[in-house]
Amino acid sequence: MNSPLRLGIAGLGTVGAGVIKIVQEQSALLAVRSGCDITISAISARSRSKDRGVDLSAYDWEDDPVALAKRDDVDVFVELMGGEDGPAKAACEAAISAGKHVVTANKAMLAHHGQAMALAAEAASVNLRFEAAVAGGIPVIKALTEGLAANHITRIMGVMNGTCNYILTRMENAGLPYAEVFEEANQLGYLEADPNLDVGGIDAAHKLVLLSAIAYGTQVDFASAELQGIGLISVDDILAAKDMGYRIKLLGLSSMTDAGLEQSMQPCLVPYNSPLGQLEGGTNMVVIEGDAVGQIVMRGAGAGEGPTASAVMGDVMDIARGISIPVFGQPAATLKQTKAAKSNTGSPYYIRLSLNDTTGVMAKVTTALADAGVSIDRMRQKGHQDNAAPVLIVTHEATPTAIDMALKAIEATGDLAKTPIALKIVEV
């Protein structure tokens, strides 16, 4: 049996408490599988007095996470505080400088600073692991860096934010409007302190860009990701999609094209009976396509105490076993600087228009679409709502550029009663 691996844990929220429970309750299992005892030396959080449902009396307390990261009796600094900058980043950098391994669930920090932190960790010959930062309990980082390492990855798709998936599923099943379900999710504690991180697609995009860096050997580039949240999705959109055999999901898409790296997080229609279409509630799913393996689908809990703590401990176990892998699957110095490309791959689109009820308005719409090179597959006009005529259109395959051109031309007519919505239809 090797010497114990000693942890310092910063952040004692849901995930931090879950990690401590695993260490306490599964100590024999961890030891036999890793070849050493895994222990906790010290902990840090904002409040000492808060009841976290777990016994903390055996561990030293540090008020300052940076001090915790530098302790001589800490081999692995486990960062579970969150935050793009501030104490989390400072403590992780201090740990790396002190020669400590780092395990983190902090997707925002790595999405913005991952390249610099990877270079620092590899220069210090320490591990920087982040399985828990993406898709909760799904071991997608390990899949990309290890099991699929021999593949040329061609595309990544996924539902990576359980809160958005819960909201869209609840709207469909209960027939409730977005605002009501949003408030319900907030009361249940599903939303981040800044809700736009969830419903605006930011949280999920953080995860997508980390997967892209591993998949395509590029430097993390959050700034180039195209973002569109779910705030404009209505119950009518969801029911119309269902009627056509689709469901609406906040879908991450990334691929390397001749023009560069395309990364987007946006609501899309997916086939109702596809794996992504069948995804319910807060569950996550990641679809990876490679030249040798074909398509694989990974599904599981995207958040929560147990699943995320499981991912944290998976990284700890690898470190205990002496497994060392470059942060993004290949040396950080070899990662290419991203050449970002705006997605312009053709696909069918769902368009919802709310038009003023005036003579000739439909002729203007069809002309605008035709002039942009967008052809109509099917169209449905519903009953009037508040002196406006809702019109639903499904197009044949069209590029995002053509759709944008058509919508701008329709807006220029002055006949739109409400903001239009255009959603890509993705066949999976």
N, C-alpha and C positions, 0 to 999 in steps of 0.2 A: 504494500500500500504506500503510495506517494504521500508527500507532506500535504496537509490540509490546504485547500484553496479558500482564501478568506475574502469575504465580500464586504464592501461598504455600500450601503443603500441610501440614496438621496431621493426623497419623495415617498411619502407613506400614505398615498391615497389608495384608491381601489386596487391598482396594480401592485403597488409596493407591499400592501398588506397581503396580497395573493402570493407574491414571491416568498415572503417570510413564512407563510403557511406551508408552502411546498417544502422549503428547507427544513422546517420543524417536523412536518408530518411524514416526509419521505426520505429522511436522512439515510436509512439503510439502503434503499433503492438507489439513491443518488451515488452513494459510495461504491456499491458493487458495479454500477454501470460506468462510472467515471474513473475508478481506480484510486480515488482519494476522498477523504471527508470534505464536504462543502459546508463551511461555517460562515457566520456573520459576525464581524468584529464590531462594527459601529453603524449608526444610522443618523439621518438628518431629515428634518422637516420643519415647517413653519411653527408648529405648535407641539410642545411636549405633552400637554395635558389631554389632548383629544383622544377619545376612546376609539381605537381602530379595530377592535374585535380580535386582537392577537396580543400575546404576551411579549412585551419588548424589554422586560426587566434585565435580561441577560446581556444586553448590548450597550456599549458606550454611546453617548449622545454627543453630536457636534451641531452647534447652532449654525455654523458656516459650512456649506457643502464643499467649498474649496479646501477648507482644512481637512474635511473628511477624505477628499480625494488624494491628499498628500500623506495620509497616515502610513507609518511603516508597517502596520499590521493589516493593511488592505492590499490585496493582490488584484482584485477586480472592482472597479468603481461602477456601480449600477445606477444609472441616471434615469429617474422616473418623475422628474419635476415638470418637464415640458417647458415650452417657450423657445422661440427662435433664437433669442439672444439672452442676455442677463445671466443669472446665477448658473443656469444649466450649461450654457456654452463655456462660461469661465471655469466651472468645475471640471468639465470634460477635458478642456485644454490643460488644466493643471494636472489632472491625472495622467494624461499622455506625457507631459513634460517630466513627470515623476516616474515614468516607466511602468505605469499601471495599465492593465487592460481595461477597456471601457465597453460596457453593454448598455444600450440605450433604446428607449421606445420613442425617441423624439424625432418624428418625421419632419417637422418644420425646421428644426435646427439643421438637419442634414440636407434638406432640400435647398437651403440657402447657403450653407457653409460646408457641404459635404466634401468637395474637392480639397479644400485647404486642410480640413481635419483628417482626411484620408492620407494626404501627403505627410502630415505630422506624425500620424500613428505608424505608418510604414517606415518612416525615418527612425522612429524610436523602437522599432521592432516589437510593437505591441498590437494586439487585436482591437479593432473597433467594430463591434457587431451590432446589428439593428433589426433582427428578425421581427421583433415586436412592434416595429414602427409601421409595418405594412400588413394589412389584412389580418390583424389579431392573431388567432391561433393557427392560421394557414401557413405552413412552412414554405412560402413562395420564394423567399430570398435564398434559402438552402437549395431549393429546386433549381433556380437559375445559376447559382454559383457552383453547384456540385453536380447534381443529377443530369442537368441539361447543358453542362459546360462544353460538350463537343458539338452542340448544335449552332447553326446559324439561325438566330431568332428572327422571324419575319414579321410577327405581329403580337401585340399584347392587348387584351381587352379585359375589362373587369368592372364589376360593381364593388366599390371600395369604401363606401361610406354607408354604414348601417342605418344611420339616422335618416338619410334621404330615402333609402329603400323602405324604411318603416313608414315614412310619411306618404310616399306614393302608394304603397300597399294598402295603407289604412284609408286613404282617399278613395281607392277603388272599392274596397270591401264594404266600407260604411257609407259611401256616397257623400262624404263630407268635403267642404271646400278647403283649399290649402290653408287659409288663415286659421281655421278652427283646428285642424290637425297640427299645424305648427305650434299653436299654443298648448295643445295637449302634450306634444312631445317635450315642450319646454317644462311643463309641470311635472312630467315623469323624470326629468333630469337627463334626457337624451341629448340635449343641445349643448355645444360648447358655450363658455362664457360670452364669447362673441359668436352668435348664431350663424353669421355669414361664413364662418370657417366651414360649417357643415353645408347649409343650404346654398351657399354661393359656389360650392365645388372646390374650395381652396384646400380643405383637409384631404380630400380624395386626390387632388392634383399633386399634392406633396408626395403621396405614395406612388403615383404613376411615374413621376420623374425619377424617383429612386430606382424603380424597376427598369425604366428605359436606360439608365446609365449602365446597369449590369448587362442588360440584354444586348446593347449595341456598342458597348465599349466607349461611351462618351462621357464627358464631364456633366455633372448634374446641372440642369438648366431649367429652373422653375420659371424664369421670366418669359420664356418663349411658349409656355403652355397656353393654349386657348381655353378660356374658362367661360362657362355659362351655367348658372344655377337653375334651380327648379321653381323659383318664385312665380314665374308666369304660367306654370302648368295648372290647368283647370280640371275640375271633375269631368267636364264635357270632353276635354282632350283625352283623358284616360278612358272614358267610356267609348269614345269614337275609335280609339286605337284597339280596344278590346273587340269591338264589333268587326274590325278589319282583320282580326287574328294576331294582334300585337299587344305588347305591354310597354309602358314607358319606364325607362330606367336611366338613372344618372350614370352614364357609361364612360369609362376611360378608354381611350384608344391611342396606341402609339405604334409607329412603324417607321423604318428607315427607308426613304425613297431616294430616287436619283436627285431630287431637289433638296433633300436634307431630312432632318428628323421632324416628323409630324407628331405632336402631342396635344391631345384635346381631352377635356372633361366636360361633357354636355349631356343634356337629356336626349335620348334617342329612342326610337321604336325598335324593339327586337321581337322576333317571332314568339308568340305566346307559349308554344310547346317546346321551345329551345331551353337548354339548361339555364341560360340567363333569364329567360322569360318566366321560368318556374320559381325563381328565387323570391322568397317571402321574407317579410319583416326585416330584422337587423342583420341577416346573414350576408356574408361577402362571397364573391366568386371571382377568380382570376382565370382567364383563358390564355394559354401560351401556345404559339404556333412556331414550330421549328422545322428546318429542312429535313432532318433525319427522323425526329419523333412524331411529326405530324401535329395534331392538336391534342393538348391535354387540358383538362378542366379540374380546378381545385376549388373546393367549396367548404365553408366552415364559418364559425362564429368570428365576426370581425372586430369584436371588442368585448369588454367585460373582464372581471377579475381573473377567472380561471384561464380562459383562452390566452389572454395577453401575458399573464404570468408564466404560462406554459412556454410561450415563445421566448421570453426572457431567459428562462432556465435552460432552454435548448441551447442558446448561445453560451451560457455559463458552462454547460456540460461539455461543449466542444473545446472550450478553453481548458477545462480540467483534463481533457484527454490529450491535450497538446496539439490540437488541430489548429493550424494557422492558415488563413486564406486572405488574400488582399481584400480590402474593404469592399470594393465593387467588382470583385471576381478576377481582376487583373491589376497589375501594379498601377497605382494612381498616376504615375508619371507617363504611362502609355495611353491614358484615356484621351480620346480626341476631343478638341473643343467643338462644341455643338454647332453645326450649321442648321439653324432652325428653318423650317419650312411651314408655311400655312397650308393646312390640309386642303387639297383640291381634288381629292379622289371622288369620282362620280358615284352617286347612289340615288335611290328614290328618296323623296321628301314628303313629309306630311306638313301641310300649310293650313293654318287657321286664320281666317280674315274676319273682321267685324266691319261691315260696310254700311255707309249711310244709304238709306233706302231712297235712291234717286234714279231717274231714268238714265239708262246707258252705262251704269256703273260696271256691270258684268262685262260689257264689251271692252271697257278700259282695262279691266283686270286681265282678260284673256290676251289682249294686245300686248300688255306689258310682259306677260309670261312668254309669249311668242317671240317678241323682239329680243328677249334675253336668251332665247334658245331653249326654253323650258316647255316641255310638252306635258299635257294633262293626261293622266291615266284614268282617274275618276274624280268626280266632284259631287258634293252634296250640299244643298242649301237647306238650312233648318228654319224653324219658325222664328219670327222676329223677336228680338229682345231689346227693350228700351229704345225703340225706334231705329234699331240697327239690325242688319241681316247677317247672321253668322253663316259663313261659307267655309266648308272643309274641302281641301284639295289634296289628292295624292298624285305626285308627278311621276313620270318615267325618270330614268337615271339622269341626274343633272349634277353639275359641279357646285360647290359652295359659292364660287364666284358668280355663276349664273343665277343662283337663287338670290344672292345679295343684290344683284343688279335688278332683278325682277321686283323685289320688295321695295327697293328705293324708287323705282318707277311707279309702283302702286301708291306709295306714300305721297309721291309728288302730285298725284291726282287730287289730293285733298278729300278723298272719299272714305278714308279710314276712320271709323268711330273709336277704335281701340288699337293698341299696339299689336301688330301681327306676330305670329309665332311660326317658326319653321324648324322642324325636327327631322334629323337624318333617320332614315330607315336602314338598319344594319342587319344583314342576313348572317347568322352565325350557325 
